[in-house]
């Protein structure tokens, strides 16, 4: 039988002041924090005081010219390949949400192909494109007039292969991110703009796309940060980015861990800069805008 104490009369009003107060127990939070700090601190202490790591070598190579060149190259391919990916992603997203079935299917095939093939395989493919085509030729169809011709091995340098591999691969991922932002906008927004007499193209430009970009910016920025770290794969095709520079040094002095710490330091710095820029973009895009379709000039 149920105890009378457990029964609640729904018709009886209960004074909130008479109810027991559930007081927070901050000591649990403090205890958990202290345990985490202790574990992390012990791990850091073990690494810092390890005799296997020479911190003097780390400091000596932190600003070594070859390392700084690698940092510059890593930043360059992140910006350029990221820019290619953003442009391709926008085109892919617009095509994937188009009413034209040809554009839609081409966009889907592009995303399916380049998301399905590992980026390392894509880099090696572009680097060895000369095995498939001896020369790259641009000519007027059905004539002998050649606009441009060049040996594929001369044209596809490690830098070009890196930009093609990363840029096209990023375009597939960013395209899906932006497409997700576009389809997240309620149909009522489009219908309201059309009811006001705004053309579909201007509706997409001024109503749908600005909102979709705000939704997509965090995921796009995260994808570009992933690209920054994936740029280490460029060392496989001998492009002189950060990891490749570190590998060249530790293959001579055999101080592998120290040089990997140097590379990790610069990757963290570059990632922090990207995160800071992401925050600025999010704040800027979240500001109220006074621009309207009628103010377009």
N, C-alpha and C positions, 0 to 999 in steps of 0.2 A: 504494500500500500504506500502511496506517495505521502511523504511527510507534509504536514500542514504548513511547515515553514517554506516549502518550495512552491506553494500555491500562490498565485498572484490574482488578486481581485481586480479585474479590469475597470470596475466601476469606482474604485477608490482612487482619489487624486493623491499623488505622491509629491511631497514637497522636495524639490531638488536639493535644498540645503541639508535635508536629513539623510541623503544618500551618502555612502562612503566615498571618499575622494581617493582616486587612484593616483598616488604621488609618483612622480618620476624617480627613477633610481639611477642617478648619474654615475654612481660608483661602477656600474657595469660597463658604461661607455668608457670611463677612464681606464678600467682594467683591460678592456679589449684593446684600447689605443696603446697602452703601455706594452702589452704583449707584442703587438705588431711592430712598434718602434724598436723593441728589444731585438726581435728576430731580424729585422732589416738592418739595424745598427750592427749586430754581430756579423751578418753576412758582409756588409761593407767593410767592417774592421778587418775581417779575415782576408778580403781581397787587397785592401790597401797595405796591410802589413805583410803580405805574402813575399817570401824571398824569391819566388819564381818570376815576379814582375819587377822590372827596373823602371821606376817612375821617371828617372832622369832621362831615359831614352824616349819615353812618351813625350816629355816636355821638349826634348831636343827636336823631335820630328813633327811636333804639332803644327808649326808654321814653316816647315821645310818647303822650298819652292815646288818640288814635284807634287807634294800633297796639296798645296794651294791651287796648282793647275788642275788637279783632279777635282777639287771642290768647285772650281769655276766650270769645268766641263759638265759635272753633275748638275749644277744649277742651270746651265745652258740647255741641256737636253730635256730637263724637266719643264722649263718654260716653253721651249719651242715644240716639243712633242706634246706637251699639255695643250698648247694653243691649237695645234693640228687636231688633237682629240676633241677639243671643245667645238671647233668649227664643224668637224665631221659629225659630232654628236648632235648638234643643233639641226643640221641637215637631215640626219637620220630620224630624229624625233619628229620633225615636221612631216617628213615623208611617211613615217609609220602611222601618223594620225590623220593622214590625208584621205580624202574620199576616192582618190585615184587608186584602183587596185594594183596597177603596175608599180607605182611608187611604193605602195604599202608592202608588196611582196619582195621588192628589191631590198627595202630597208630591213625586213625580217630576215632575208637570206644573209645579208651582210652581218647582222648581229649574231645570227646562228653560227656562221662560219668562224668569225674572229673571236667570239667568246668560247667556241669549242676547241680551238687550237691553242695550246700553251704558248705564252708569249716568247719563251726561250726558243721554241721551234720556229716561230715567226722570224725572230732575229736571225737565226742560222739560215733560214730560207732566203731572206732578202740579201744576206751577205754572200750567198752562193748563187745568186740569180744568174751569174755569168755561165753557169753550167747548163742553164735552160735556154738562154738567149745570148748569142755571141755579141750582138750589137743592139743598141737602142736607136731606132730610126723613126723620125717623124717626117712623113712625106705626104704630098697631095695624092689622094686616092685616084687610081686609074691613070696615073701619069708617072713620068720618071723624075719629077721635080722633088728633090729632097730638101726639106727645111733644116733638119738637124740629124746628125748621126754621130754616134760615139760608142766606143767599146764599153760593154757592160761592166767589165772589171775596173775600168777607169772611172766610170760614172758612179758605181755603187761602192763608195768608200765605207769604212766602218761607221763614220758619222752618219752618212746617208742611210745606211742599213738600220742604224739605231733609231733615227727619226721616223723612218717608214714603219719599222716594227712596233715601236711604242705608240706613235701617233695613230696609226690605223687601229691598233688594239684598243687604245683608250677611247677612240670614237665609238666603238661598239658599246662599251660600258656606259659612257656618258650619254649616249643616245637613249639607252634604256632608262637612265636616271631622269633625264629631261622629259621623256615620254610619260614616265610615272607622274611627274609634276603637272604635265598638261592634262592628263586624264583625271587628276585629283580635283580639278576645278569643276564645280557643279555646273550642269547644263543650263541652269537658270541664269547664270552669268551671260552665257552666249545668247540665250533667248531674249534677255532684257536688252542687250545691246542691239540686237536685230530689230526689236520692237521700236527702238528709238531712231531707226533709220540708218544705223551705222553699217557700213559694208562688212562682209565677212572677213576680208583681209585686214581692215582697220580694227575690227573686233578682236581678231587674233593678236594683232600687234599691241594694242593698247589695253585690252581687258584680260585676255587669257595668258599671254606670254609673260607679262610682268609678274603676275601671281605665281605662275609655274616656276619662274626663275627663283623667286624667293623660297619656294618649297625645295627646289633642287640644289641651291647653293651649298648647304652643309654636306650633302652627299657627293657633289662634284668636287668640292674642296678636299674631302676625305679621299676621293679617288686619285686626285693629283698628288696627295701625300703618299699614297700607295705607289704611285708612279715614281716618286722621288726615291723610294727604297728599292723598287724593282730595277731602277737604273743600274744597280750593281751587276745585273745580268749582262750588261754591255761588256764587261770584262771578258766574257766568253769569246767575243769576236774581236778582241784586242783593242777596243776603244779605250782611250786613256782617261776613264772617269776615276772617281775617288778610290774605289776598292782596287781597281787595276793598279793605281799608283802605289797603294799600300802593299799589294802583292809583289810588285817589282822590287820594293825596298826590302821586305822581309825574306824574299828569296835569296838575297845577298847576305844580309846580316843575321838571318835566322831568328830574329826577334819577332815571332809571329804574333804573340798575344799583345805585345806593346803596340804594334802597328795596327792591329784590329781595334784596339782601344782608341787610337788616334782617329781611325775612320769612323768609329761609332760616335765619337765626340762631334765630328763635323756633321754626321747625319742628323744628330739630335739638334744641332744649331740650325740646320736648314729646315728641319721639320718644325721647329719653334717659329721660325720666320714665316713659314707657310700658314701655320695656325694663327699667327698674329694678323696676317693679311686676310685670312678667312673671317676673323672677327670684325675687321674694318668693313669688309664687303657686306656682311650680314647687317651691321648697324646702318650702313648707308642705304641698303635696299629696303630696310624696314621703316625708313622715314616716310612720312606722308608726302606724296607727290602732287604738285599742282598741275602737272601736265594732263591734258585731256585731248581726245581725238580732234576736237574743234580747234585746238591751239597748234596743231601741226603745221609747220611752215617749212 
